[in-house]
Amino acid sequence: MVTDTTTKSREGFSAGVAYLEKVRRSKPLQGVVFGLVLVGIGLVLQVGVMAGMMGIYGISAILVSTVAYVALRVLRREP
């Protein structure tokens, strides 16, 4: 007898995998993730020139990648 093993945790897991797959296929979304990593490194360092540089580079990467992602969606007319 086969039982239905679909639970809320599995549905959440498959939704998370779908988001990761979308990030993997999109260069602008990868840029956003890279920017978040740089900001995180800046937060870990907290003091000094390198911490400031990581924060500035990270925020710049997030902004540029977000604008690129939105522009591509508008140009492709995707909902």
C-alpha positions in Angstrom: 0.0 0.0 0.0 1.4 3.4 -1.0 1.0 6.3 1.3 1.1 10.0 0.5 4.4 11.4 2.0 3.8 15.0 1.0 4.0 17.2 4.0 4.3 20.9 4.6 8.1 20.5 5.2 8.5 18.8 1.8 6.5 21.6 0.1 8.7 24.2 1.7 11.8 22.3 0.7 10.7 22.1 -2.9 9.8 25.8 -2.9 13.3 26.6 -1.6 14.9 24.4 -4.3 12.9 26.3 -6.9 14.2 29.6 -5.6 17.8 28.3 -5.6 17.3 27.0 -9.2 16.1 30.5 -10.3 19.2 32.1 -8.7 21.5 29.6 -10.3 20.1 30.4 -13.8 20.2 34.2 -13.4 23.4 36.2 -13.5 21.8 39.3 -11.9 20.4 37.3 -9.1 23.9 35.8 -8.6 25.2 39.3 -8.4 22.7 40.1 -5.6 23.8 37.0 -3.7 27.5 38.0 -4.2 26.7 41.5 -2.8 25.0 40.0 0.2 28.1 37.9 0.8 30.3 40.9 0.6 28.1 42.9 3.0 28.3 39.9 5.4 32.1 39.9 5.2 32.1 43.6 6.0 29.9 43.0 9.0 32.1 40.2 10.2 35.2 42.4 9.9 33.4 45.4 11.5 36.4 47.7 11.7 38.9 49.1 9.2 39.2 50.0 5.6 38.5 46.4 4.3 35.2 46.3 6.2 34.2 49.6 4.6 35.3 48.4 1.2 33.3 45.2 1.5 30.2 47.1 2.5 30.5 49.6 -0.3 31.2 46.9 -2.9 28.4 44.7 -1.6 25.8 47.4 -1.7 27.0 48.5 -5.1 26.7 44.9 -6.4 23.2 44.6 -4.9 22.0 47.8 -6.5 23.5 47.2 -10.0 22.3 43.6 -10.0 18.8 44.6 -8.9 18.5 47.2 -11.6 19.8 44.8 -14.2 17.3 42.1 -13.1 14.4 44.5 -13.3 15.5 45.9 -16.6 15.7 42.4 -18.1 12.3 41.5 -16.8 10.8 44.7 -18.3 12.5 44.1 -21.7 11.3 40.5 -21.8 7.8 41.6 -20.6 7.7 38.9 -18.0 5.1 39.2 -15.2 
